[in-house]
């Protein structure tokens, strides 16, 4: 059996096995004659949380005697007392302490399932909230809203295009349901699905600087024009470069920092400095002529991924918008043969 997770009480393996056997027997009895129910578990969890059957009954909007009876039936099912009676505030017995994290997990799973089913309503309305890459146009995502709106004209769409670091933070905080980001990001509470890998290249108007793959040491010495000035080294692409520079014992000090990749490549085209750009940007019709590119000695990639908050169901509208975005990027990946 798996070990206790963070916040779960630890217990000897033998005792946990005994509890599992009791729960298994309870499930078998449930098939024959009623058995353990979610209401019983909820009454138990609420009584422990609030300290009395009266408060638990109030929270569940039932009679006090009903809450007490639900817990009594649960104890009968488990053949174990779960609370120490007699004091003003309920206290858990050893068996109650063992059961509590399992009961909480079962209720959380049930509540999550209810939310997921409720989110399945028809797409005749609602709002799809989704984060997109700042450079979404280069990945054929510009038509995403048009495609979605053509299929679901009554659904409101809220797309937020910003740096991946902020998109990830917004999804984690619940301000955005889901979004597309470039990795790496801080993903402690996020579910991450990588979709496409795009090589990032060194860009210069000087052909000599692109004759060979560029080392991080050579990169640190170059006159650099870098974009995403607001987020700086929090930007995932620049974050990768900073980590490489740290390992190599060098510093990257840009000559110029600005916000958009288009401005950076324009300055590179007139010889102000060198920059970086993804293959999607370099392959676009708007990429300036006369620029030369080279891979990094250790190839550098933007990995585009779909992120959502772990354990939180998406509204159906946002889920459908995310599916269309995934399909678009997968088709792009297949067309490139990667």
Protein Blocks (a to p, Z undefined) as FASTA:
>chain_A
ZZddehiacddfklmmmmmmmmmmmmmmmmmnopaafklmmmmmmmmmnopaklmmmmno
pafklmmmmmmmmmmmnopafbdghiabdcddfklmmmmmmmmmmmmmmmmmmmmmmmmp
ccfecjddddddfklmmnopmmmmmmmmmmmmmbccddddddfklmmmmmmnopafbdcd
dddddfklbccddfbdcddddddfblklmmpccdfklmmmpccddehklnmmmpmklmmm
mmmmmmnopacddfbdcfblklmmmmmmnopaccdddfklmmpmklcghiacdddfbacd
ddddddddehiacdfklmmmmmmmmmmmmmmmmmnoZZ
